[in-house]
Amino acid sequence: MLNYIEVFDVIQVDPTTGREIWTGLTGTRSAVARDGYMIDPAAIVYCPREWLDERGYLDAALARKHPRRWGT
């Protein structure tokens, strides 16, 4: 059985417009906080821990190798 972990879309705020912009990253709560980003709390999903890289972010190439619905 796979060990799943919650991950979040990583967002930044555009300083000129105040709009939230997706960075293209998805990571654990601790990785996002460590790197000074914000999370999109509405975009929580769960993925196998094996799909995370050493920094705590989703390895998109690895996730694409397993085409299945892995989120909520």
Stockholm file with secondary structure:
# STOCKHOLM 1.0

chainA/1-72         MLNYIEVFDVIQVDPTTGREIWTGLTGTRSAVARDGYMIDPAAIVYCPREWLDERGYLDAALARKHPRRWGT
#=GR chainA/1-72 SS CCCEEEEEEEEEECTTTCCEEEEEEEECHHHHHHTTCEECGGGCEEEEGGGBCTTSBBCHHHHHTSCSCCCC
#=GC SS_cons        CCCEEEEEEEEEECTTTCCEEEEEEEECHHHHHHTTCEECGGGCEEEEGGGBCTTSBBCHHHHHTSCSCCCC
//
